[in-house]
Amino acid sequence: MRVSRDGGKTYPLHRERRISDDLPNQPAAVLIYDNAGCARTFCIDLDSSKGGPDAVQRDYTTLTATLRRLGLPHFADRSPNGGMHIYIPMAEPLPFHDASEVARALEARTPTLDPMPMLGLSSGCIRPPGSRHKTGGHQELIGSPTAAWEACQHGATPGAWRRFAAEVAFSPSDRREYAVTGETLPVAEPVAQLRPLGQHIAPDANYQKIARTGDYDTARYSTHSEARQAVIWSAVAAGWDLPAVAVRLENGTWPGLASLYARYRPQSRHGALLRDWKSAVEFEKRRRSASSQEDVHVRTTRGPKTHAGGTYEQIRTWVNAVDLAFDEDRHDDLGARAVLLAVAEAAQKTGSTVISFGNRSLAVATGLDQSTVGKILKRLAAEDDPLIDLVQEASGVVAHTYSLRVPGALADEAGRRTWKRGKIHGIRAAFRDLGLTAAFAYAALEQTDEPLSGREVAIASRLGVSSAHEALQLLEAFGLAIRKNNKWVIGEANLEQLAERFGVLERVKEQIDRYRAERQAYWAFLGIIRLGTVDASVGTYDASAPPPPPPDESFTLMDMLEDVLGAHLIAETPISAA
């Protein structure tokens, strides 16, 4: 479920929580679609703001009479402001595209209907009976709980649903036939996999968006089958294997693609996927044999990962000092902590305590606005005993150069403290949507093998107790934290898959492309010409270069800067204050 903190106006992803026996003390809504891109209940939202309670009542009377006549079990609730919800439980899962088209058809003939709950594959949600309402009071069930329970037990059959769809002027074509049967192909049959071209080993962003949202350009693809075949082909062309796609269909990473297979019964979907895969492999083989651009050479942008022992120790000690600096008086300064983490990651990558990194790059690495990053850096460098020193102003194409320093007041304690284990992580991509408090709470769990109480997480993450509690609830909702005996341990969910599910990498890619264009325009202004552009045609019909390789679990936004933007982390020699 998602809890609203603005009185029921919005239900954002970072307010997602597990459903519990306790009624939330704020408006809460449950998600409608599952990981396979299907709805178990079709929800009709009649909004009193579109004509008033009397208009809602008229639409409710008309719709429920139709549902009874066609034999669709249903129940309803009423909002304190006069709105109503009608719930139609389904005997079999209802694919997103069928549900959304019926919602649009209903909107055209039902003046008070709000179709949005059924139009959002990953965000569609509705307040169920008993939930708090934004105006006060609760959603009140119409009729008895027993009648609602019986409607849920039976559900609308596919035949009854087709009658209802036809009644509202929606006729599914054969390709969208609800719950079509089909033969199941052998799952043990060997499946071909092609090698990727160059280092382009991920499907084009446009196809990943189709896979995630289920939305596609109908001018380009006339059927669901064509759209899903295009997504499968982009994966084949990028060198992926069939299990890499299948697991994304199963775990909810690609609910949009799953919804395009929802016309098949569950036992037949693997067969359909296998057929599409074989077709895509054959197509790509023919494409490659006819192409003169099979060999693509891409410049490697990452520098060496080795560190001088003394410098590495200095960086680790500096990270300890950052933790100490953000005590109870500064635990709300999350933006500054995020920027300093990105700086620490840059220092670790270059093996130097002096780095040159622009505001735009740090904005990508933290998820903050570039102007906010600039203000934070200026404020941190201006402190009396700062954590960073500005040793050289930006000039031309060279960004500001900063030196890491341990404040004198913290030097002894920072040196005595045990270093945090493992790689120094900046802000990882999934936390752009989950938020910085979740990022710091997750890092606290990641740094220990022992279960932590909520208060211990708050202390380790330098968060307030209430902020840490909310962050842990959010992490639990997405499988990133597990509660055991009133203590918390890190969960098994994969940050990479969550970022992919949220569409974060697509948004970051767009941000990087925008910054790249701005950078090239600035270089042109300075009279600098960049040589050695690379073009390739992999997994895309329009011959545009595909996005970077899929990240591993430790992939951060700074890694993406290196791989996509071609950014270099520059280690500078400290400049004397003379």
C-alpha positions in Angstrom: 0.0 0.0 0.0 1.0 3.6 -0.3 0.5 6.2 2.4 -0.3 9.8 1.7 1.5 12.5 3.6 -0.3 15.4 1.9 -3.9 14.6 3.0 -4.7 12.2 0.2 -3.6 14.3 -2.7 -0.7 12.0 -3.8 0.4 8.5 -3.0 4.1 8.5 -4.0 6.3 5.4 -4.4 8.6 6.4 -1.5 5.6 6.1 0.8 5.0 2.5 0.0 4.5 0.1 2.9 3.6 -3.5 3.5 -0.1 -4.0 4.3 -0.5 -4.8 8.0 -3.4 -5.4 10.5 -3.0 -1.8 11.8 -5.1 0.8 10.0 -2.8 3.7 8.8 -3.5 7.0 10.6 -3.3 8.8 7.2 -5.1 8.2 3.9 -3.7 5.0 2.3 -4.3 3.3 -1.1 -3.6 -0.2 -2.4 -1.9 -0.9 -5.7 -4.2 -2.4 -8.4 -1.8 -4.2 -10.7 0.5 -7.1 -9.8 4.1 -7.9 -11.0 2.7 -9.7 -14.1 0.9 -6.5 -15.2 -2.6 -7.8 -14.3 -5.4 -6.6 -12.0 -7.3 -9.0 -9.7 -10.0 -6.4 -9.3 -11.3 -3.8 -11.7 -11.9 -0.6 -9.8 -14.4 2.1 -10.9 -13.7 5.5 -9.2 -16.7 7.9 -9.3 -15.5 11.4 -8.3 -17.9 13.8 -6.7 -15.9 16.7 -7.9 -17.2 15.9 -11.4 -20.8 17.0 -11.0 -21.5 16.4 -7.3 -22.9 13.6 -5.2 -26.2 13.4 -7.1 -24.3 12.8 -10.4 -22.2 10.1 -8.7 -25.4 8.4 -7.5 -26.8 8.4 -11.0 -23.7 6.9 -12.5 -23.5 4.3 -9.6 -27.1 3.3 -10.2 -26.6 2.8 -13.9 -23.4 0.9 -13.6 -24.5 -1.5 -10.9 -27.7 -2.2 -12.8 -25.5 -3.2 -15.8 -23.2 -5.3 -13.7 -26.1 -7.2 -12.1 -27.8 -7.7 -15.6 -24.5 -9.1 -17.0 -23.8 -11.3 -14.0 -20.6 -9.6 -12.7 -20.1 -9.9 -8.9 -19.2 -6.6 -7.3 -19.3 -4.5 -4.2 -18.9 -0.8 -3.5 -18.0 1.8 -0.9 -18.8 5.5 -0.3 -16.5 8.4 0.5 -17.4 11.1 3.1 -17.5 13.7 0.3 -20.1 11.7 -1.8 -17.7 9.8 -4.1 -18.1 6.1 -4.7 -15.9 3.1 -5.7 -17.2 0.0 -7.4 -15.0 -3.1 -7.2 -15.3 -5.9 -9.7 -13.2 -8.9 -8.5 -12.0 -11.1 -11.4 -12.0 -14.8 -11.5 -8.9 -14.7 -13.6 -6.2 -11.9 -13.8 -7.2 -9.0 -16.1 -4.3 -7.8 -18.3 -3.4 -4.1 -18.0 -4.2 -3.3 -21.7 -7.7 -4.8 -21.5 -8.4 -3.1 -18.1 -7.1 0.3 -19.3 -9.1 0.3 -22.5 -12.3 -0.5 -20.7 -11.6 2.3 -18.2 -11.2 4.7 -21.1 -14.4 3.5 -22.7 -16.3 3.9 -19.4 -14.9 7.4 -19.0 -16.5 8.4 -22.3 -20.0 7.4 -21.1 -19.8 8.0 -17.4 -19.5 11.7 -16.5 -18.2 11.3 -13.0 -15.7 8.5 -13.6 -12.0 9.1 -13.0 -10.1 6.4 -15.0 -6.6 7.2 -13.6 -6.5 4.3 -11.0 -6.8 1.8 -13.9 -4.4 3.7 -16.3 -1.3 3.5 -14.1 0.5 0.1 -14.4 3.0 0.8 -11.6 1.2 3.7 -9.9 -2.5 2.9 -10.1 -4.0 2.6 -6.7 -7.3 3.1 -4.8 -8.5 3.6 -1.2 -10.3 0.4 -0.1 -13.3 0.2 2.2 -12.3 1.3 5.7 -9.4 3.5 4.7 -9.1 7.1 5.9 -10.4 9.9 3.6 -8.6 13.2 3.0 -11.6 15.1 4.2 -12.0 13.2 7.4 -13.9 10.0 8.1 -13.4 6.7 6.2 -14.4 4.8 3.1 -17.7 3.2 4.1 -18.6 -0.2 2.7 -22.1 -0.3 1.0 -23.8 -3.5 1.9 -22.6 -6.3 4.2 -19.1 -7.6 4.6 -20.4 -11.1 3.8 -21.7 -9.9 0.4 -18.4 -8.3 -0.4 -16.5 -11.5 0.6 -18.7 -13.6 -1.6 -18.1 -11.3 -4.6 -14.4 -11.7 -4.0 -14.7 -15.5 -3.7 -16.5 -15.9 -7.1 -15.2 -13.1 -9.3 -16.3 -12.1 -12.8 -15.7 -14.9 -15.3 -13.9 -14.2 -18.6 -17.2 -14.6 -20.4 -19.0 -12.1 -18.2 -16.1 -9.6 -18.6 -16.3 -9.9 -22.3 -20.0 -9.1 -22.2 -19.3 -6.1 -20.0 -16.5 -4.9 -22.3 -18.9 -5.2 -25.3 -21.6 -3.3 -23.4 -19.3 -0.3 -23.0 -18.3 -0.3 -26.7 -15.0 -2.2 -26.2 -14.4 -5.3 -28.3 -11.1 -7.0 -27.7 -9.5 -8.3 -30.8 -8.1 -11.8 -31.1 -4.7 -10.6 -30.0 -6.2 -9.2 -26.8 -8.5 -12.1 -26.1 -8.8 -12.5 -22.4 -7.2 -15.7 -21.1 -6.4 -17.3 -24.4 -5.4 -21.0 -24.3 -2.3 -22.2 -26.1 0.3 -25.0 -26.2 3.1 -25.1 -23.8 6.5 -25.6 -25.5 9.2 -27.7 -23.8 11.1 -25.6 -21.3 14.2 -27.7 -21.5 14.8 -27.1 -25.2 18.2 -25.4 -25.9 17.9 -21.7 -26.6 20.3 -19.7 -28.7 22.1 -16.6 -27.4 24.0 -14.1 -29.5 27.1 -12.3 -28.4 26.8 -8.5 -27.8 28.3 -6.1 -30.2 31.2 -4.1 -28.6 30.4 -3.1 -25.1 26.7 -2.3 -25.8 25.1 -5.0 -23.7 21.7 -3.6 -22.7 18.5 -3.1 -24.7 17.8 0.4 -26.0 16.1 2.7 -23.4 13.0 3.0 -25.6 12.4 -0.7 -25.4 13.2 -0.9 -21.7 10.5 1.7 -21.2 8.0 -0.4 -23.1 9.0 -3.4 -21.0 8.5 -1.4 -17.8 5.3 0.5 -18.6 3.6 -1.4 -21.3 3.1 1.8 -23.3 4.2 1.8 -27.0 3.8 3.9 -30.1 0.8 2.5 -31.9 1.9 4.2 -35.1 5.0 2.0 -35.0 3.5 -1.2 -33.6 -0.1 -2.1 -34.6 -0.4 -5.0 -32.1 0.7 -6.0 -28.7 2.6 -8.9 -30.3 4.7 -6.6 -32.5 5.5 -4.4 -29.5 6.6 -7.3 -27.3 8.6 -8.9 -30.2 10.5 -5.6 -30.5 11.4 -5.7 -26.8 12.6 -9.3 -27.1 14.6 -8.5 -30.2 16.4 -5.6 -28.4 17.4 -8.0 -25.6 18.6 -10.6 -28.1 20.6 -8.0 -30.0 22.3 -6.8 -26.8 23.5 -10.3 -26.1 21.2 -11.2 -23.2 20.1 -14.7 -22.6 16.5 -15.9 -22.2 16.6 -16.4 -18.4 17.6 -12.7 -18.0 14.3 -11.7 -19.7 12.3 -14.4 -18.0 13.3 -13.4 -14.5 12.3 -9.8 -15.2 8.9 -11.0 -16.2 8.6 -13.0 -13.0 9.9 -10.6 -10.4 8.0 -7.5 -11.5 11.0 -5.6 -13.0 9.3 -5.6 -16.4 5.5 -5.5 -15.6 4.8 -3.8 -19.0 6.2 -6.7 -21.0 4.5 -9.2 -18.6 1.2 -7.5 -19.4 1.8 -8.0 -23.1 2.0 -11.8 -22.4 -1.0 -11.7 -20.2 -3.4 -12.9 -23.0 -1.9 -16.4 -22.5 -2.7 -18.6 -19.5 0.2 -18.8 -17.0 1.2 -22.3 -18.2 1.4 -21.1 -21.8 3.4 -17.9 -21.3 6.8 -19.5 -21.4 6.0 -21.1 -24.7 5.0 -17.7 -26.2 8.2 -16.2 -24.8 10.3 -19.0 -26.3 8.7 -18.6 -29.7 9.3 -14.8 -29.6 12.9 -15.4 -28.6 13.6 -17.8 -31.4 12.1 -15.4 -33.9 14.2 -12.6 -32.6 17.4 -14.6 -32.8 16.8 -15.5 -36.4 15.9 -11.9 -37.3 19.1 -10.6 -35.6 21.3 -13.2 -37.3 19.9 -12.0 -40.7 20.4 -8.4 -39.7 24.0 -8.9 -38.7 24.9 -10.9 -41.8 23.6 -8.0 -43.9 25.2 -5.3 -41.8 28.6 -3.8 -42.4 28.7 -2.4 -38.9 29.1 -5.6 -37.0 32.4 -4.6 -35.3 32.0 -1.6 -33.0 35.0 -0.3 -31.0 34.2 1.7 -27.9 36.6 3.7 -25.9 37.1 2.6 -22.3 36.6 5.5 -19.9 37.3 4.0 -16.5 40.6 4.5 -14.9 42.6 2.1 -12.7 41.0 0.9 -9.5 44.2 0.5 -7.5 45.0 2.8 -4.6 48.1 3.8 -2.8 47.8 2.4 0.7 48.4 5.7 2.6 45.9 7.7 0.4 43.3 5.0 0.7 43.6 5.1 4.5 43.3 8.9 4.4 40.0 8.6 2.4 38.6 6.1 4.9 39.5 8.2 7.9 37.9 11.2 6.1 34.7 9.2 5.7 34.7 8.6 9.5 35.1 12.3 10.0 32.1 13.0 7.8 30.0 10.6 9.9 31.2 12.4 13.1 30.5 15.8 11.7 26.8 15.1 11.1 25.7 14.6 14.7 22.3 15.2 16.2 22.5 18.9 15.3 23.1 18.2 11.6 21.3 14.9 10.9 18.7 16.6 8.7 21.4 18.0 6.4 20.9 15.0 4.0 21.9 16.9 0.8 25.3 17.7 2.2 25.9 14.1 3.3 24.9 12.9 -0.2 27.3 15.3 -1.9 30.2 14.3 0.5 29.5 10.6 -0.2 29.8 11.3 -3.9 33.0 13.1 -3.3 34.3 10.2 -1.2 33.4 7.8 -4.1 35.2 10.0 -6.6 38.3 10.0 -4.3 38.3 6.3 -4.0 38.0 5.8 -7.7 41.0 8.1 -8.4 43.0 7.1 -5.4 43.5 10.8 -4.5 42.3 13.1 -1.8 42.2 16.0 -4.3 39.5 15.8 -7.0 38.1 17.9 -9.8 34.4 17.3 -10.3 31.7 19.6 -11.7 28.3 20.5 -10.2 26.5 18.8 -13.0 28.4 15.5 -12.4 27.7 15.7 -8.7 24.0 16.4 -9.4 23.9 13.2 -11.4 25.8 11.3 -8.8 23.4 12.4 -6.0 20.1 13.0 -7.6 20.1 16.6 -6.5 19.7 19.7 -8.6 23.0 21.2 -9.9 22.3 24.6 -8.3 21.7 22.9 -4.9 25.0 21.0 -5.3 26.8 24.3 -5.9 25.3 25.9 -2.9 26.2 22.9 -0.7 29.8 22.8 -1.8 30.2 26.6 -1.3 28.7 26.3 2.2 30.8 23.3 3.2 34.0 24.9 2.0 33.2 28.1 3.9 32.9 26.5 7.3 35.5 27.4 10.0 37.0 23.9 10.2 35.8 22.4 6.9 35.7 18.9 5.5 36.6 20.1 2.1 38.9 22.9 0.9 38.5 24.7 -2.5 42.1 24.7 -3.8 41.4 25.9 -7.3 38.5 27.7 -8.9 37.0 26.3 -12.1 38.6 27.5 -15.3 37.6 26.7 -18.9 36.7 23.0 -19.1 38.3 22.2 -15.7 35.9 22.1 -12.8 36.4 23.3 -9.2 39.2 21.3 -7.5 38.6 20.3 -3.9 40.9 18.7 -1.3 39.5 16.4 1.4 40.5 17.4 4.9 39.8 16.0 8.4 38.7 18.9 10.8 41.1 19.3 13.6 38.3 18.8 16.2 37.5 15.4 14.8 40.9 14.1 13.8 41.6 11.9 16.9 38.2 10.3 17.0 38.1 9.7 13.2 41.6 8.1 13.3 40.6 5.7 16.2 37.3 4.6 14.6 37.1 1.3 12.7 36.8 1.9 8.9 33.6 1.0 7.3 34.0 -2.2 5.4 33.7 -2.7 1.7 33.5 -0.3 -1.2 32.6 3.4 -0.5 29.2 3.8 -2.1 27.7 7.1 -3.2 23.9 7.3 -3.7 22.8 4.3 -5.7 20.3 4.7 -8.5 17.2 3.2 -6.8 17.4 5.7 -4.0 16.6 8.5 -6.4 13.0 7.4 -5.9 13.2 5.9 -2.5 14.9 8.9 -1.0 18.1 9.8 0.9 16.8 8.7 4.3 16.3 5.2 2.9 19.8 5.3 1.3 21.4 6.1 4.7 19.3 3.6 6.6 20.2 0.9 4.0 23.9 1.8 4.3 23.7 1.3 8.1 22.3 -2.2 7.7 24.8 -3.0 4.9 27.7 -2.2 7.2 26.9 -4.8 9.8 26.2 -8.5 10.1 24.3 -8.1 13.4 20.5 -7.3 13.6 19.9 -3.7 14.6 17.0 -2.1 16.5 15.3 0.9 15.0 17.1 3.2 17.4 20.4 1.5 16.5 19.7 2.1 12.8 19.0 5.8 13.6 22.3 6.1 15.4 24.3 4.3 12.8 22.7 6.2 9.9 22.8 9.6 11.7 19.0 10.0 11.2 16.3 11.0 13.6 14.4 8.1 15.2 11.2 8.9 13.4 13.0 9.3 10.1 14.8 6.1 10.5 11.5 4.3 11.4 9.9 5.6 8.2 12.9 4.7 6.1 12.9 1.1 7.5 9.2 0.7 6.7 9.9 1.8 3.1 12.9 -0.5 2.8 10.8 -3.4 4.1 8.1 -2.7 1.5 10.6 -3.2 -1.3 12.4 -6.2 0.3 15.5 -4.2 1.1 15.1 -4.7 4.9 13.7 -7.5 6.9 12.3 -7.3 10.5 13.2 -10.2 12.7 12.3 -10.2 16.4 11.9 -6.4 16.5 15.3 -5.9 14.9 16.3 -5.2 11.3 18.7 -6.9 8.9 19.4 -6.2 5.2 16.9 -7.7 2.8 17.5 -9.8 -0.4 16.0 -7.4 -2.9 18.3 -6.3 -5.7 18.9 -2.5 -6.0 19.7 -2.8 -9.7 16.4 -4.5 -10.4 14.5 -1.9 -8.4 16.1 1.0 -10.2 15.2 -0.7 -13.5 11.6 -1.2 -12.3 11.3 2.4 -11.2 12.7 3.7 -14.5 15.4 5.6 -12.8 18.2 4.6 -15.2 16.1 6.0 -18.1 15.7 9.3 -16.3 19.3 9.5 -15.4 20.2 8.8 -19.1 18.0 11.6 -20.2 19.7 13.9 -17.6 23.1 12.9 -18.8 22.2 13.4 -22.4 21.0 16.9 -21.5 24.2 17.7 -19.7 26.2 16.3 -22.5 24.5 18.6 -25.0 25.1 21.6 -22.7 28.8 20.6 -22.3 29.3 20.3 -26.0 27.7 23.7 -26.6 30.0 25.2 -24.0 33.0 23.5 -25.6 32.0 24.9 -28.9 31.7 28.4 -27.3 35.3 27.9 -26.1 36.5 26.8 -29.5 37.1 23.2 -28.4 36.2 20.4 -30.8 35.7 16.8 -29.5 36.9 14.0 -31.8 36.2 10.3 -31.9 32.4 10.0 -31.7 31.1 6.5 -31.7 27.9 5.2 -33.3 26.4 1.8 -33.4 23.2 0.0 -34.2 22.4 -2.5 -31.5 18.8 -3.5 -30.5 17.2 -0.4 -32.0 15.4 0.2 -35.3 16.5 3.8 -35.6 20.2 3.2 -35.4 20.7 5.2 -32.3 23.4 4.1 -29.8 22.0 1.9 -27.0 22.4 2.8 -23.3 25.2 1.6 -21.0 25.5 -2.0 -19.7 23.2 -3.0 -17.0 24.7 -2.1 -13.6 25.8 -4.6 -11.0 24.5 -4.5 -7.4 27.2 -1.9 -6.4 26.6 0.3 -9.4 26.2 4.0 -8.5 25.2 7.1 -10.3 28.8 8.0 -10.6 29.6 4.8 -12.4 26.9 5.7 -14.9 28.6 9.1 -15.4 31.8 7.3 -16.4 30.1 4.8 -18.6 27.6 7.0 -20.4 28.9 10.5 -20.3 32.5 9.5 -20.7 33.4 11.5 -17.6 36.9 11.2 -16.2 37.6 11.6 -12.5 40.7 13.8 -12.3 43.2 13.5 -9.5 45.0 16.7 -8.9 48.3 17.5 -7.2 47.6 19.6 -4.1 48.2 23.3 -4.7 50.1 25.3 -2.0 48.4 28.2 -0.4 51.1 30.6 -1.3 
